[in-house]
Amino acid sequence: MDTCIGNVLLLHDNARSHTGIRTGETIALFGWTTLPHPSCSPDLAPPGYHLFGPMKKGLRGKQYENDEEVKNAVKTWLKEQPVQFYQAGIRALVKRWNVALERGGD
């Protein structure tokens, strides 16, 4: 089974559901790299909207028969995005990360 969705750097908060054993196993199964998240830093959450908002818009209104169809639709959507889309998201993340560090983040 091909589970890798490319070179994904995942930044999520430290919520229990995100740091659980099963979640970590699933992230490893996908071949993703988890970035360290400073504790109590909501400043870093908004870059997720750079990805998930447009993805939701791109997948909205479609019917999927099963989980495999959803996975394939997400993979296709991710592959169709131009490099500039990801570069803009990374630049926004770096800027917000630096702001969080300047405010005394870990």
N, C-alpha and C positions, 0 to 999 in steps of 0.2 A: 504494500500500500504506500503510495507516494503522499506523504503528509507535509513535506516541506513546502512552505509558501514563500520561498526566497529568503533573502537576508533581511530579516525584520528585527529592528531594535525596538523592544517593547519597554515603554515607561508607563508604569501604573502606580497608583498609590499603595500604601502598605496595609490596605484593608485585609481583614482575615481571609476573605474569600479569594483575594489575589495572592496571598502568601501561603496558602494551604498546600499540602503535599500533592494532592491530585491536580491542582492548578499548575504547580511546578512541573509535574510529570507531563502534563499536556503541552506546556510551553516547550519543554525539552523535545517532545515528540514532533512538534512543528519545526524544530530546529531554530527557534527564535532566541535572541540574546536579550536578557532582561537588564536594563540599566538601573543602577542604584537610585533610589528615590529618597531625597532628604525627608526626614520625618517632619510631619506637620507643615508641609509646603504646598498649599493649594495653588500657588503661583505657577506650578508646572503642569497642572491639569489641562488648561485651555489648548495646548497644542494638539491634544487628542481630538479636539473638535475639527482641526484642520483635516484630519483623516476621516473620522466617523461621520461628520455631517455630510460631506460630499458622497461618501460611500452609501449612506442611507438614501440620499437623493437618487443616486445611480441605480440602486436596487429596488427602490420604492415601486409599488404597483405591480410587481411580478409575483406569480404563484410558483411555489416550489413543492414538489411532491415528497421530498425527503431531505434529510440532512446533507446527503452527498450533493444534491443539486445546489443547495445553499453554498456549500464549500466551493464547488466549482464556479458558481457565480462570483463569489468573493475573489477567488484566485484570478479569474478573468478580469474583473474590474481592476484589481491591483496591477496586473500586467499591462492594462490599457492606459494607465496614467503616465503622462510624460515625465521625464526626469525632472523637469522644472517644478512639478507638483511636489515631489519629495524634497527637492532642494529648498523650496520655500518653507516647508514644514520643519526641516532641520534647522534652518536659519532662525525661525521663530522660537524653536526649542532652546537653541544656544543662547539667544537673547534673554529669554525668560529664566533660564538656568543661571545666567550671570547675575540677573537682578536678584534672584533668590539668595545667591551666595553673598552678594553685597549687603543684603539685609540680615546677614548672620546665619544663613542656613549651614547645614553640615557639609 
